[in-house]
């Protein structure tokens, strides 16, 4: 079974918006505690959770960048 390194999981977690655990849980049909364990323990790999977390992280990064650009334009 594939494994994601602790460092990679940390990068993913740092990119997530608030309430991301609950959002991922709703999307995947898993409990929030299960999602949390997957995002903190490399041995608990779950492809759908990692995919959703990456999508949310990318979306969050794009929103933050857009917000910064708008603020700089003031």
PyMOL Python script that loads the backbone (N, CA, C, O; Angstrom):
from pymol import cmd

cmd.read_pdbstr("""\
ATOM      1  N   UNK A   1       0.848  -1.185   0.000  1.00  0.00           N
ATOM      2  CA  UNK A   1       0.000   0.000   0.000  1.00  0.00           C
ATOM      3  C   UNK A   1       0.894   1.248   0.000  1.00  0.00           C
ATOM      4  O   UNK A   1       1.887   1.300   0.726  1.00  0.00           O
ATOM      5  N   UNK A   2       0.545   2.243  -0.806  1.00  0.00           N
ATOM      6  CA  UNK A   2       1.368   3.463  -0.847  1.00  0.00           C
ATOM      7  C   UNK A   2       1.333   4.208   0.486  1.00  0.00           C
ATOM      8  O   UNK A   2       0.418   4.060   1.296  1.00  0.00           O
ATOM      9  N   UNK A   3       2.348   4.994   0.663  1.00  0.00           N
ATOM     10  CA  UNK A   3       2.447   5.788   1.873  1.00  0.00           C
ATOM     11  C   UNK A   3       2.830   7.208   1.494  1.00  0.00           C
ATOM     12  O   UNK A   3       3.594   7.424   0.554  1.00  0.00           O
ATOM     13  N   UNK A   4       2.309   8.149   2.213  1.00  0.00           N
ATOM     14  CA  UNK A   4       2.677   9.546   2.027  1.00  0.00           C
ATOM     15  C   UNK A   4       3.574   9.906   3.208  1.00  0.00           C
ATOM     16  O   UNK A   4       3.279   9.545   4.347  1.00  0.00           O
ATOM     17  N   UNK A   5       4.653  10.606   2.943  1.00  0.00           N
ATOM     18  CA  UNK A   5       5.581  10.940   4.025  1.00  0.00           C
ATOM     19  C   UNK A   5       4.949  11.921   5.014  1.00  0.00           C
ATOM     20  O   UNK A   5       3.989  12.620   4.690  1.00  0.00           O
ATOM     21  N   UNK A   6       5.502  11.956   6.209  1.00  0.00           N
ATOM     22  CA  UNK A   6       5.039  12.900   7.229  1.00  0.00           C
ATOM     23  C   UNK A   6       5.189  14.334   6.728  1.00  0.00           C
ATOM     24  O   UNK A   6       4.333  15.183   6.975  1.00  0.00           O
ATOM     25  N   UNK A   7       6.287  14.589   6.024  1.00  0.00           N
ATOM     26  CA  UNK A   7       6.550  15.935   5.502  1.00  0.00           C
ATOM     27  C   UNK A   7       5.487  16.351   4.484  1.00  0.00           C
ATOM     28  O   UNK A   7       5.020  17.490   4.492  1.00  0.00           O
ATOM     29  N   UNK A   8       5.112  15.419   3.612  1.00  0.00           N
ATOM     30  CA  UNK A   8       4.087  15.712   2.612  1.00  0.00           C
ATOM     31  C   UNK A   8       2.742  15.954   3.282  1.00  0.00           C
ATOM     32  O   UNK A   8       2.020  16.880   2.912  1.00  0.00           O
ATOM     33  N   UNK A   9       2.405  15.129   4.262  1.00  0.00           N
ATOM     34  CA  UNK A   9       1.147  15.331   4.989  1.00  0.00           C
ATOM     35  C   UNK A   9       1.141  16.685   5.683  1.00  0.00           C
ATOM     36  O   UNK A   9       0.110  17.356   5.733  1.00  0.00           O
ATOM     37  N   UNK A  10       2.278  17.085   6.213  1.00  0.00           N
ATOM     38  CA  UNK A  10       2.358  18.384   6.870  1.00  0.00           C
ATOM     39  C   UNK A  10       2.117  19.517   5.868  1.00  0.00           C
ATOM     40  O   UNK A  10       1.416  20.480   6.180  1.00  0.00           O
ATOM     41  N   UNK A  11       2.690  19.408   4.676  1.00  0.00           N
ATOM     42  CA  UNK A  11       2.471  20.417   3.630  1.00  0.00           C
ATOM     43  C   UNK A  11       0.995  20.491   3.261  1.00  0.00           C
ATOM     44  O   UNK A  11       0.437  21.575   3.097  1.00  0.00           O
ATOM     45  N   UNK A  12       0.376  19.328   3.134  1.00  0.00           N
ATOM     46  CA  UNK A  12      -1.052  19.283   2.794  1.00  0.00           C
ATOM     47  C   UNK A  12      -1.859  19.952   3.901  1.00  0.00           C
ATOM     48  O   UNK A  12      -2.712  20.792   3.615  1.00  0.00           O
ATOM     49  N   UNK A  13      -1.606  19.597   5.153  1.00  0.00           N
ATOM     50  CA  UNK A  13      -2.363  20.165   6.279  1.00  0.00           C
ATOM     51  C   UNK A  13      -2.215  21.674   6.348  1.00  0.00           C
ATOM     52  O   UNK A  13      -3.192  22.383   6.588  1.00  0.00           O
ATOM     53  N   UNK A  14      -1.000  22.172   6.140  1.00  0.00           N
ATOM     54  CA  UNK A  14      -0.764  23.616   6.212  1.00  0.00           C
ATOM     55  C   UNK A  14      -1.515  24.375   5.128  1.00  0.00           C
ATOM     56  O   UNK A  14      -1.847  25.547   5.309  1.00  0.00           O
ATOM     57  N   UNK A  15      -1.784  23.726   4.010  1.00  0.00           N
ATOM     58  CA  UNK A  15      -2.472  24.387   2.901  1.00  0.00           C
ATOM     59  C   UNK A  15      -3.990  24.398   3.064  1.00  0.00           C
ATOM     60  O   UNK A  15      -4.686  25.094   2.325  1.00  0.00           O
ATOM     61  N   UNK A  16      -4.503  23.636   4.018  1.00  0.00           N
ATOM     62  CA  UNK A  16      -5.957  23.486   4.163  1.00  0.00           C
ATOM     63  C   UNK A  16      -6.598  24.684   4.853  1.00  0.00           C
ATOM     64  O   UNK A  16      -6.002  25.293   5.741  1.00  0.00           O
ATOM     65  N   UNK A  17      -7.818  25.013   4.436  1.00  0.00           N
ATOM     66  CA  UNK A  17      -8.565  26.079   5.118  1.00  0.00           C
ATOM     67  C   UNK A  17      -9.165  25.546   6.420  1.00  0.00           C
ATOM     68  O   UNK A  17      -9.136  24.347   6.697  1.00  0.00           O
ATOM     69  N   UNK A  18      -9.709  26.473   7.206  1.00  0.00           N
ATOM     70  CA  UNK A  18     -10.407  26.050   8.419  1.00  0.00           C
ATOM     71  C   UNK A  18     -11.583  25.164   8.026  1.00  0.00           C
ATOM     72  O   UNK A  18     -12.138  25.308   6.936  1.00  0.00           O
ATOM     73  N   UNK A  19     -11.953  24.268   8.896  1.00  0.00           N
ATOM     74  CA  UNK A  19     -13.066  23.333   8.696  1.00  0.00           C
ATOM     75  C   UNK A  19     -12.804  22.320   7.585  1.00  0.00           C
ATOM     76  O   UNK A  19     -13.733  21.651   7.132  1.00  0.00           O
ATOM     77  N   UNK A  20     -11.559  22.197   7.144  1.00  0.00           N
ATOM     78  CA  UNK A  20     -11.240  21.276   6.057  1.00  0.00           C
ATOM     79  C   UNK A  20     -11.510  19.828   6.437  1.00  0.00           C
ATOM     80  O   UNK A  20     -11.969  19.045   5.605  1.00  0.00           O
ATOM     81  N   UNK A  21     -11.231  19.467   7.676  1.00  0.00           N
ATOM     82  CA  UNK A  21     -11.441  18.079   8.110  1.00  0.00           C
ATOM     83  C   UNK A  21     -12.908  17.700   7.908  1.00  0.00           C
ATOM     84  O   UNK A  21     -13.213  16.640   7.361  1.00  0.00           O
ATOM     85  N   UNK A  22     -13.804  18.564   8.350  1.00  0.00           N
ATOM     86  CA  UNK A  22     -15.230  18.286   8.206  1.00  0.00           C
ATOM     87  C   UNK A  22     -15.640  18.262   6.740  1.00  0.00           C
ATOM     88  O   UNK A  22     -16.439  17.419   6.334  1.00  0.00           O
ATOM     89  N   UNK A  23     -15.104  19.170   5.952  1.00  0.00           N
ATOM     90  CA  UNK A  23     -15.423  19.218   4.522  1.00  0.00           C
ATOM     91  C   UNK A  23     -14.977  17.933   3.823  1.00  0.00           C
ATOM     92  O   UNK A  23     -15.713  17.378   3.007  1.00  0.00           O
ATOM     93  N   UNK A  24     -13.780  17.469   4.143  1.00  0.00           N
ATOM     94  CA  UNK A  24     -13.269  16.233   3.545  1.00  0.00           C
ATOM     95  C   UNK A  24     -14.105  15.045   4.004  1.00  0.00           C
ATOM     96  O   UNK A  24     -14.406  14.151   3.213  1.00  0.00           O
ATOM     97  N   UNK A  25     -14.477  15.035   5.269  1.00  0.00           N
ATOM     98  CA  UNK A  25     -15.313  13.952   5.801  1.00  0.00           C
ATOM     99  C   UNK A  25     -16.641  13.870   5.041  1.00  0.00           C
ATOM    100  O   UNK A  25     -17.088  12.782   4.680  1.00  0.00           O
ATOM    101  N   UNK A  26     -17.257  15.010   4.805  1.00  0.00           N
ATOM    102  CA  UNK A  26     -18.527  15.030   4.076  1.00  0.00           C
ATOM    103  C   UNK A  26     -18.361  14.539   2.643  1.00  0.00           C
ATOM    104  O   UNK A  26     -19.202  13.798   2.135  1.00  0.00           O
ATOM    105  N   UNK A  27     -17.280  14.951   1.994  1.00  0.00           N
ATOM    106  CA  UNK A  27     -17.037  14.548   0.601  1.00  0.00           C
ATOM    107  C   UNK A  27     -16.747  13.055   0.478  1.00  0.00           C
ATOM    108  O   UNK A  27     -17.157  12.420  -0.494  1.00  0.00           O
ATOM    109  N   UNK A  28     -16.045  12.495   1.454  1.00  0.00           N
ATOM    110  CA  UNK A  28     -15.620  11.099   1.360  1.00  0.00           C
ATOM    111  C   UNK A  28     -16.552  10.123   2.074  1.00  0.00           C
ATOM    112  O   UNK A  28     -16.455   8.912   1.877  1.00  0.00           O
ATOM    113  N   UNK A  29     -17.454  10.650   2.903  1.00  0.00           N
ATOM    114  CA  UNK A  29     -18.352   9.780   3.646  1.00  0.00           C
ATOM    115  C   UNK A  29     -17.717   9.152   4.873  1.00  0.00           C
ATOM    116  O   UNK A  29     -18.266   8.221   5.462  1.00  0.00           O
ATOM    117  N   UNK A  30     -16.554   9.668   5.255  1.00  0.00           N
ATOM    118  CA  UNK A  30     -15.868   9.165   6.440  1.00  0.00           C
ATOM    119  C   UNK A  30     -16.137  10.076   7.628  1.00  0.00           C
ATOM    120  O   UNK A  30     -16.607  11.202   7.467  1.00  0.00           O
ATOM    121  N   UNK A  31     -15.839   9.586   8.803  1.00  0.00           N
ATOM    122  CA  UNK A  31     -15.972  10.412  10.004  1.00  0.00           C
ATOM    123  C   UNK A  31     -14.798  11.380  10.076  1.00  0.00           C
ATOM    124  O   UNK A  31     -13.706  11.088   9.586  1.00  0.00           O
ATOM    125  N   UNK A  32     -15.035  12.532  10.691  1.00  0.00           N
ATOM    126  CA  UNK A  32     -13.997  13.557  10.804  1.00  0.00           C
ATOM    127  C   UNK A  32     -12.764  13.013  11.527  1.00  0.00           C
ATOM    128  O   UNK A  32     -11.638  13.339  11.152  1.00  0.00           O
ATOM    129  N   UNK A  33     -12.962  12.199  12.545  1.00  0.00           N
ATOM    130  CA  UNK A  33     -11.827  11.633  13.278  1.00  0.00           C
ATOM    131  C   UNK A  33     -10.978  10.727  12.381  1.00  0.00           C
ATOM    132  O   UNK A  33      -9.753  10.713  12.494  1.00  0.00           O
ATOM    133  N   UNK A  34     -11.621   9.983  11.503  1.00  0.00           N
ATOM    134  CA  UNK A  34     -10.900   9.116  10.568  1.00  0.00           C
ATOM    135  C   UNK A  34     -10.077   9.959   9.603  1.00  0.00           C
ATOM    136  O   UNK A  34      -8.919   9.644   9.331  1.00  0.00           O
ATOM    137  N   UNK A  35     -10.670  11.026   9.089  1.00  0.00           N
ATOM    138  CA  UNK A  35      -9.957  11.929   8.180  1.00  0.00           C
ATOM    139  C   UNK A  35      -8.745  12.524   8.895  1.00  0.00           C
ATOM    140  O   UNK A  35      -7.654  12.576   8.329  1.00  0.00           O
ATOM    141  N   UNK A  36      -8.930  12.962  10.110  1.00  0.00           N
ATOM    142  CA  UNK A  36      -7.841  13.544  10.903  1.00  0.00           C
ATOM    143  C   UNK A  36      -6.692  12.541  11.050  1.00  0.00           C
ATOM    144  O   UNK A  36      -5.525  12.895  10.876  1.00  0.00           O
ATOM    145  N   UNK A  37      -7.025  11.309  11.364  1.00  0.00           N
ATOM    146  CA  UNK A  37      -5.991  10.285  11.524  1.00  0.00           C
ATOM    147  C   UNK A  37      -5.239  10.057  10.210  1.00  0.00           C
ATOM    148  O   UNK A  37      -4.019   9.891  10.214  1.00  0.00           O
ATOM    149  N   UNK A  38      -5.949  10.047   9.107  1.00  0.00           N
ATOM    150  CA  UNK A  38      -5.321   9.843   7.800  1.00  0.00           C
ATOM    151  C   UNK A  38      -4.373  10.989   7.479  1.00  0.00           C
ATOM    152  O   UNK A  38      -3.304  10.768   6.911  1.00  0.00           O
ATOM    153  N   UNK A  39      -4.754  12.209   7.837  1.00  0.00           N
ATOM    154  CA  UNK A  39      -3.912  13.368   7.530  1.00  0.00           C
ATOM    155  C   UNK A  39      -2.744  13.542   8.492  1.00  0.00           C
ATOM    156  O   UNK A  39      -1.861  14.363   8.243  1.00  0.00           O
ATOM    157  N   UNK A  40      -2.724  12.789   9.581  1.00  0.00           N
ATOM    158  CA  UNK A  40      -1.622  12.894  10.537  1.00  0.00           C
ATOM    159  C   UNK A  40      -0.757  11.641  10.612  1.00  0.00           C
ATOM    160  O   UNK A  40       0.362  11.699  11.123  1.00  0.00           O
ATOM    161  N   UNK A  41      -1.246  10.524  10.119  1.00  0.00           N
ATOM    162  CA  UNK A  41      -0.502   9.264  10.223  1.00  0.00           C
ATOM    163  C   UNK A  41      -0.270   8.672   8.833  1.00  0.00           C
ATOM    164  O   UNK A  41      -1.214   8.210   8.192  1.00  0.00           O
ATOM    165  N   UNK A  42       0.968   8.681   8.368  1.00  0.00           N
ATOM    166  CA  UNK A  42       1.264   8.168   7.022  1.00  0.00           C
ATOM    167  C   UNK A  42       0.787   6.731   6.792  1.00  0.00           C
ATOM    168  O   UNK A  42       0.426   6.372   5.672  1.00  0.00           O
ATOM    169  N   UNK A  43       0.784   5.917   7.838  1.00  0.00           N
ATOM    170  CA  UNK A  43       0.377   4.517   7.678  1.00  0.00           C
ATOM    171  C   UNK A  43      -1.129   4.359   7.454  1.00  0.00           C
ATOM    172  O   UNK A  43      -1.588   3.268   7.118  1.00  0.00           O
ATOM    173  N   UNK A  44      -1.896   5.425   7.633  1.00  0.00           N
ATOM    174  CA  UNK A  44      -3.355   5.380   7.456  1.00  0.00           C
ATOM    175  C   UNK A  44      -3.768   5.896   6.076  1.00  0.00           C
ATOM    176  O   UNK A  44      -4.838   6.489   5.934  1.00  0.00           O
ATOM    177  N   UNK A  45      -2.948   5.679   5.078  1.00  0.00           N
ATOM    178  CA  UNK A  45      -3.179   6.202   3.725  1.00  0.00           C
ATOM    179  C   UNK A  45      -4.580   5.891   3.212  1.00  0.00           C
ATOM    180  O   UNK A  45      -5.075   4.772   3.348  1.00  0.00           O
ATOM    181  N   UNK A  46      -5.209   6.905   2.620  1.00  0.00           N
ATOM    182  CA  UNK A  46      -6.501   6.749   1.962  1.00  0.00           C
ATOM    183  C   UNK A  46      -6.496   7.703   0.769  1.00  0.00           C
ATOM    184  O   UNK A  46      -6.466   8.923   0.934  1.00  0.00           O
ATOM    185  N   UNK A  47      -6.523   7.135  -0.420  1.00  0.00           N
ATOM    186  CA  UNK A  47      -6.392   7.925  -1.644  1.00  0.00           C
ATOM    187  C   UNK A  47      -7.459   9.010  -1.759  1.00  0.00           C
ATOM    188  O   UNK A  47      -7.139  10.143  -2.118  1.00  0.00           O
ATOM    189  N   UNK A  48      -8.701   8.694  -1.467  1.00  0.00           N
ATOM    190  CA  UNK A  48      -9.771   9.678  -1.633  1.00  0.00           C
ATOM    191  C   UNK A  48      -9.607  10.846  -0.659  1.00  0.00           C
ATOM    192  O   UNK A  48      -9.902  11.986  -1.017  1.00  0.00           O
ATOM    193  N   UNK A  49      -9.148  10.586   0.549  1.00  0.00           N
ATOM    194  CA  UNK A  49      -8.936  11.658   1.526  1.00  0.00           C
ATOM    195  C   UNK A  49      -7.786  12.555   1.075  1.00  0.00           C
ATOM    196  O   UNK A  49      -7.891  13.780   1.135  1.00  0.00           O
ATOM    197  N   UNK A  50      -6.693  11.946   0.626  1.00  0.00           N
ATOM    198  CA  UNK A  50      -5.546  12.724   0.174  1.00  0.00           C
ATOM    199  C   UNK A  50      -5.920  13.568  -1.040  1.00  0.00           C
ATOM    200  O   UNK A  50      -5.548  14.739  -1.121  1.00  0.00           O
ATOM    201  N   UNK A  51      -6.654  12.982  -1.981  1.00  0.00           N
ATOM    202  CA  UNK A  51      -7.098  13.730  -3.173  1.00  0.00           C
ATOM    203  C   UNK A  51      -7.954  14.934  -2.794  1.00  0.00           C
ATOM    204  O   UNK A  51      -7.735  16.038  -3.294  1.00  0.00           O
ATOM    205  N   UNK A  52      -8.919  14.727  -1.920  1.00  0.00           N
ATOM    206  CA  UNK A  52      -9.789  15.825  -1.490  1.00  0.00           C
ATOM    207  C   UNK A  52      -8.998  16.899  -0.752  1.00  0.00           C
ATOM    208  O   UNK A  52      -9.244  18.091  -0.933  1.00  0.00           O
ATOM    209  N   UNK A  53      -8.053  16.478   0.076  1.00  0.00           N
ATOM    210  CA  UNK A  53      -7.237  17.433   0.826  1.00  0.00           C
ATOM    211  C   UNK A  53      -6.392  18.274  -0.133  1.00  0.00           C
ATOM    212  O   UNK A  53      -6.261  19.484   0.051  1.00  0.00           O
ATOM    213  N   UNK A  54      -5.823  17.639  -1.148  1.00  0.00           N
ATOM    214  CA  UNK A  54      -5.013  18.382  -2.127  1.00  0.00           C
ATOM    215  C   UNK A  54      -5.887  19.362  -2.902  1.00  0.00           C
ATOM    216  O   UNK A  54      -5.495  20.510  -3.107  1.00  0.00           O
ATOM    217  N   UNK A  55      -7.061  18.924  -3.331  1.00  0.00           N
ATOM    218  CA  UNK A  55      -7.977  19.824  -4.047  1.00  0.00           C
ATOM    219  C   UNK A  55      -8.343  21.032  -3.187  1.00  0.00           C
ATOM    220  O   UNK A  55      -8.322  22.170  -3.657  1.00  0.00           O
ATOM    221  N   UNK A  56      -8.677  20.773  -1.923  1.00  0.00           N
ATOM    222  CA  UNK A  56      -9.024  21.867  -1.012  1.00  0.00           C
ATOM    223  C   UNK A  56      -7.836  22.791  -0.784  1.00  0.00           C
ATOM    224  O   UNK A  56      -7.997  24.011  -0.745  1.00  0.00           O
ATOM    225  N   UNK A  57      -6.657  22.226  -0.634  1.00  0.00           N
ATOM    226  CA  UNK A  57      -5.449  23.025  -0.428  1.00  0.00           C
ATOM    227  C   UNK A  57      -5.155  23.907  -1.630  1.00  0.00           C
ATOM    228  O   UNK A  57      -4.811  25.079  -1.476  1.00  0.00           O
ATOM    229  N   UNK A  58      -5.288  23.350  -2.824  1.00  0.00           N
ATOM    230  CA  UNK A  58      -5.060  24.125  -4.046  1.00  0.00           C
ATOM    231  C   UNK A  58      -6.083  25.247  -4.184  1.00  0.00           C
ATOM    232  O   UNK A  58      -5.740  26.377  -4.533  1.00  0.00           O
ATOM    233  N   UNK A  59      -7.322  24.925  -3.910  1.00  0.00           N
ATOM    234  CA  UNK A  59      -8.386  25.928  -3.984  1.00  0.00           C
ATOM    235  C   UNK A  59      -8.155  27.038  -2.968  1.00  0.00           C
ATOM    236  O   UNK A  59      -8.316  28.219  -3.275  1.00  0.00           O
ATOM    237  N   UNK A  60      -7.777  26.649  -1.761  1.00  0.00           N
ATOM    238  CA  UNK A  60      -7.511  27.629  -0.710  1.00  0.00           C
ATOM    239  C   UNK A  60      -6.339  28.529  -1.092  1.00  0.00           C
ATOM    240  O   UNK A  60      -6.400  29.744  -0.899  1.00  0.00           O
ATOM    241  N   UNK A  61      -5.281  27.943  -1.630  1.00  0.00           N
ATOM    242  CA  UNK A  61      -4.111  28.729  -2.038  1.00  0.00           C
ATOM    243  C   UNK A  61      -4.484  29.738  -3.119  1.00  0.00           C
ATOM    244  O   UNK A  61      -4.026  30.880  -3.091  1.00  0.00           O
ATOM    245  N   UNK A  62      -5.314  29.319  -4.070  1.00  0.00           N
ATOM    246  CA  UNK A  62      -5.745  30.222  -5.137  1.00  0.00           C
ATOM    247  C   UNK A  62      -6.587  31.363  -4.573  1.00  0.00           C
ATOM    248  O   UNK A  62      -6.443  32.508  -5.001  1.00  0.00           O
ATOM    249  N   UNK A  63      -7.457  31.061  -3.624  1.00  0.00           N
ATOM    250  CA  UNK A  63      -8.293  32.098  -3.010  1.00  0.00           C
ATOM    251  C   UNK A  63      -7.447  33.095  -2.222  1.00  0.00           C
ATOM    252  O   UNK A  63      -7.685  34.302  -2.282  1.00  0.00           O
ATOM    253  N   UNK A  64      -6.472  32.594  -1.493  1.00  0.00           N
ATOM    254  CA  UNK A  64      -5.599  33.472  -0.712  1.00  0.00           C
ATOM    255  C   UNK A  64      -4.789  34.365  -1.645  1.00  0.00           C
ATOM    256  O   UNK A  64      -4.640  35.560  -1.392  1.00  0.00           O
ATOM    257  N   UNK A  65      -4.262  33.780  -2.732  1.00  0.00           N
ATOM    258  CA  UNK A  65      -3.486  34.573  -3.689  1.00  0.00           C
ATOM    259  C   UNK A  65      -4.346  35.674  -4.313  1.00  0.00           C
ATOM    260  O   UNK A  65      -3.897  36.810  -4.462  1.00  0.00           O
ATOM    261  N   UNK A  66      -5.564  35.334  -4.669  1.00  0.00           N
ATOM    262  CA  UNK A  66      -6.481  36.325  -5.239  1.00  0.00           C
ATOM    263  C   UNK A  66      -6.776  37.427  -4.230  1.00  0.00           C
ATOM    264  O   UNK A  66      -6.815  38.602  -4.595  1.00  0.00           O
ATOM    265  N   UNK A  67      -6.983  37.070  -2.981  1.00  0.00           N
ATOM    266  CA  UNK A  67      -7.251  38.048  -1.934  1.00  0.00           C
ATOM    267  C   UNK A  67      -6.062  38.979  -1.761  1.00  0.00           C
ATOM    268  O   UNK A  67      -6.243  40.188  -1.617  1.00  0.00           O
ATOM    269  N   UNK A  68      -4.867  38.445  -1.771  1.00  0.00           N
ATOM    270  CA  UNK A  68      -3.653  39.259  -1.638  1.00  0.00           C
ATOM    271  C   UNK A  68      -3.528  40.211  -2.814  1.00  0.00           C
ATOM    272  O   UNK A  68      -3.203  41.385  -2.638  1.00  0.00           O
ATOM    273  N   UNK A  69      -3.788  39.704  -4.016  1.00  0.00           N
ATOM    274  CA  UNK A  69      -3.720  40.562  -5.204  1.00  0.00           C
ATOM    275  C   UNK A  69      -4.742  41.704  -5.135  1.00  0.00           C
ATOM    276  O   UNK A  69      -4.440  42.838  -5.506  1.00  0.00           O
ATOM    277  N   UNK A  70      -5.933  41.398  -4.666  1.00  0.00           N
ATOM    278  CA  UNK A  70      -6.962  42.439  -4.527  1.00  0.00           C
ATOM    279  C   UNK A  70      -6.542  43.463  -3.490  1.00  0.00           C
ATOM    280  O   UNK A  70      -6.719  44.665  -3.693  1.00  0.00           O
ATOM    281  N   UNK A  71      -5.989  42.998  -2.383  1.00  0.00           N
ATOM    282  CA  UNK A  71      -5.535  43.929  -1.327  1.00  0.00           C
ATOM    283  C   UNK A  71      -4.400  44.809  -1.825  1.00  0.00           C
ATOM    284  O   UNK A  71      -4.363  45.997  -1.507  1.00  0.00           O
ATOM    285  N   UNK A  72      -3.480  44.259  -2.593  1.00  0.00           N
ATOM    286  CA  UNK A  72      -2.371  45.027  -3.132  1.00  0.00           C
ATOM    287  C   UNK A  72      -2.826  46.062  -4.158  1.00  0.00           C
ATOM    288  O   UNK A  72      -2.143  47.059  -4.392  1.00  0.00           O
ATOM    289  N   UNK A  73      -3.976  45.818  -4.761  1.00  0.00           N
ATOM    290  CA  UNK A  73      -4.495  46.750  -5.765  1.00  0.00           C
ATOM    291  C   UNK A  73      -5.190  47.951  -5.140  1.00  0.00           C
ATOM    292  O   UNK A  73      -5.524  48.901  -5.847  1.00  0.00           O
ATOM    293  N   UNK A  74      -5.411  47.928  -3.849  1.00  0.00           N
ATOM    294  CA  UNK A  74      -6.101  49.037  -3.174  1.00  0.00           C
ATOM    295  C   UNK A  74      -5.264  50.296  -3.195  1.00  0.00           C
ATOM    296  O   UNK A  74      -5.688  51.328  -2.673  1.00  0.00           O
TER     297      UNK A  74
END
""", "prot")
cmd.dss("prot")
cmd.show_as("cartoon", "prot")
cmd.util.cbc("prot")
cmd.orient("prot")
